Amino acid sequence: MRLLHTSDWHIGRTFHGHSTLAHLRTVLDSLVEVVRTRQVDVVLVAGDIFDSATPAADAYEILTDALLALRNAGATVVMTSGNHDSATRLGFQSSFAAAADIHVFTRPEQLASPVELVDDHGPVAIYGIPYLEPSIVRHRLGAEDPSRLRTQADVLAHAMGAVRADAAERGSRSVVLAHCFAAAVGGGADAVEPHAVDADAVDADAGRDGEIAQTPGLERDITAGGLDVVPLSAFDGPDYVALGHIHGRARLSESVRYSGAPLHYTFSESGKPRGAWLVELGEHGLDSVEWVDLVVPRRLSVLSGTLDELLTDERFTANESDWVAAIITDQARPLDAMRKLQSRFPFCANLEHRPDVVANSASVTYSERVRSRSDSEIVGGFLEHVRNGVGASEHERAVVSAVVAAAEGAA
């Protein structure tokens, strides 16, 4: 059985005030093409389908079109709700969707009721664990003492216990979807050997392909995106665990992975791959996992230089159609910099002034700065103070002198 693991579509999210719907539609079309060309049997979507608990109508349209296209490409779809989703809205009419092989898990009562599919080697049970907010769901999980389920780690451990019990009774291969912040924490069973860490993940450390991600020194009470840490050992047992919540790909173990978001949503993700995991289940469980790149509709570039360099230097020509975050290094912040940058980079979305030269900021009192100085010198000193050591220009000095003379004449 061939599965495609994706997550965190965040339909409806904006990028620095710009709609991402058209770009996300392009990426999801790319995902459908992977399903078609690689003959994928099941698409797993591990939470945060929408970016908001109250999605707009056009967000529902994107989802509907994507699900229809995936089904027409021949895949069964299994998806769960994430912490950004409204479980009620996402799960509305899920019983009808299941009749079309689109299975949506949004309720904790569904934990031990998997979708069971069959390939040449027998059945595969696919369990969907929706985002579980402890304070809301602890009394719906069937625990003997619900008050003990206080954290994400607690509720995920309980959920996985129910999953393992059901899988053992079935005796079949199993796959789990979950939306949480999982990491190797503490010592003993949860610890992993140190590996070089790549910046593939937005919300957590992640490993390069072929390496195991780790979170050295992470404390149990750390949270990420509002979710507290779930130990990797909680997911022992299934043949594959498809995780969502982190926006960069990550391999926590051979069988436990994050796919990341299919679209770049922040400049911190610049240069990081967008794609999905192609998972192959064989007769005895996990056979292979392969990374599949998805199309990037518009690259993200972080460009640095003086305003003049950014506007004229040929080395930035290839970035003119990118989403651009500009870091201008002029000593003083140039006037009207964003408008000028957008004349060359129409999709410049972020601007930061980070001067290469920083004036000496030694503490000097106001009375010391103005002692024995003329009004024109005081104004010039103020401009120098607020403009990182760059004083008044000749034109500005002339204007200040004229204003001061007029004020003195009026007095």
Secondary structure, 3 states (H helix, E strand, C coil): CEEEEECCCCECCEECCEECHHHHHHHHHHHHHHHHHCCCCEEEEECCCECCCCCCHHHHHHHHHHHHHHHHCCCEEEEECCCCCCHHHHHCCHHHHHCCCEEEECCHHHCCCCEEEEECCEEEEEEEECCCCHHHHHHHCCCCCHHHCCCHHHHHHHHHHHHHHHHHHHCCEEEEEEECEEECCCCHHHCCCCCCEECCCCCCCEECCCCCCCCCCCCCCCEECCEEEEEHHHHCCCCEEEEECCCCCEECCCCEEECCCCCCCCHHHCCCCCEEEEEEEECCEEEEEEEEECCCCCCEEEEEECHHHHHHCHHHHHHCCCEEEEEECCCCCCCCHHHHHHHHCCCEEEEEECCCCCCCCCCCCHHHHHCCCCHHHHHHHHHHHHCCCCCCCHHHHHHHHHHHHHHHHHC
